[in-house]
Amino acid sequence: MNYRIKNGDDSIEVSLESAKSLDISKSKDGQIHILSNDQSYHAEILSVNTFDKSITLMLNNRKYDFLIEDSLDQLIDKMGLSKVDNLISKEVKAPMPGLILDIMVEKGQTVKQGDSLLILEAMKMENVIKAEADVTIQDIKLKKGDTVEKNEVIIVLE
């Protein structure tokens, strides 16, 4: 299995075999010493985030942030599906016919993923519609009390 380690626009490919060839030792205080191609490196792991596959290291007294991509991540990137922005809709549409009970945002407001945007009443149930990503509200097409049809645009996002 090959991994791609990225730091900004720079990246290197690392295989399990090449990683096994490194001389790595860990000291009692958590410091890591790496010997590779007659070069010596002192490292300390500052943080690891398994959710987004990132790691922050202090390497020879300089701080680096790395993203680690496995073969699946690389395949997704190769297929052009790695850009989340491409998958996020720029419109909030009514998922079903109903009545807008409340709009909780304003034009120009920035919202975070998971923030409530509006409440839509449909079939005597209140449905809270939330933001799919961090976005800015570009326009609000309808207002509180309006009825909507399925797939009607309610909010336009930037």
N, C-alpha and C positions, 0 to 999 in steps of 0.2 A: 504494500500500500504506500502511495506517495502522498505527501502533505505539501501544501504551499503555505509558507509563512510570509505574511505581508506586514510591512511597516510603511504606511502611506502608499506611495506609488511604487515603492521597491518591493520585490518579492524574491524568495528563493524556494527551490524545490528540494524537499528532503524525503528520502526513502527510509524505510526501517533499516535497511542494510547500511546506509551511510550513517544513520544515527548510532548504530551499534559499533561503528568504528571510532566513535568519539571516546576519549578518556575522560570520564566524569567522576568526580568524587565530591561528597558532601561533608562539610565539617559539622561539629557539634553545635555551632551557633547558627546553623541554617544557611551558611554561605555555600555556594557551589563553585567548584573549580573545574573548568573545561579546558582540555588540551586537544587542539585540532590543527593538523598541518603545521606542527611546530610553533603554533601560536597559543598563548595562554590567555584565558578569559576568567574573570571573577564575576559571578552572577549572584543575584539575590532576587527571589520571586517576591514581588510587592503585592500583586493581586492576580486572581484567576477568576474569570467569569465563564462558567461552563455553558450558560444559556446562549451567549453570542460568540463563544469560542475565542475569547480574547485573554491575553495575559500581559501583565505589565512587569518588566524586569529592570533591575538596576544592573547594567552590564559594563564592567570596567568604569564604574562611577558615573555612568550616563544612563538616564532613564529612557526606556523604549516601550512603546505600546505595539503589540503584535496581534494580528488576527491569524488564526490557524484554520486552514481549509482542508478538509479531508476529500476523498475522491468524489463523494456525492456533491459536496459544495462546488467542486471544480466542474463536475458534469452540469450542474444547474447553471453555472456561470457560462460554460461553453454553449449551452442551449439558449442563452440570452434571457434567462428567467431570474437572474440575480437582482435585478433592479426592482425593489419593492414599489417605487413610485409608479411603475408601469402597471401594477396590479391594483392600485388604489383608485377607486372611482373618484371623479371630480364632481359628482353630484350625489345628493342624498335624495333618493326617490321613495315614494310611499310603497312599502312592501305589500300593502293591501288597501282596499277602499276604506275610508274612515273619516274621522273628524279630528282636526288638530286641536288638542286641548291646551297646549302650551308650547311656546318656542323659547328655549332657554338661552339662546345666543343672540348676538347682534352682529350686524355687518361690520367687518374689519377685525372682529375678535379672533384671537388665536386660541385654539383648544387643543388639548392633549388626547391621545388615544384613550378611549374608554369614557371620556366626558359625555354627559347627557346633552343632546342637541334639541330634542323635542319629545313631546308625548303625543301619541296618536291613539285615539280610541277607535277600536274596531271590534265588532261583535261583542259589545258591552265589556271589553277588556281594555285596560290602559297598557300601551306598549311604549316603552322608553327606547327611543332610537339614539344610539351612541356613535361617537366618532370612531372610524376604523383606524385612524392614524393621527399624528400631530399635524394639524392643518389650520389654515386661516379661512374664515367665512368671507367669501367674496360677495355673495348676494343671497337674500332671502326672498323667494318668489311668492310665498303665501303668508298668511297671518293667522293668529289664534282665532278659532271659530270657523275657519274655512274647511270645506269638505274636499277630499282628494280621491282621485281614482288610483288604482294600482299602477305603479311605475311613473306617476306624475312627479316631476321635479319639485322639491320643496326648498332645498338649499343648494347653492353652488359653492364649491370649495376651490381654494387656490392650491 
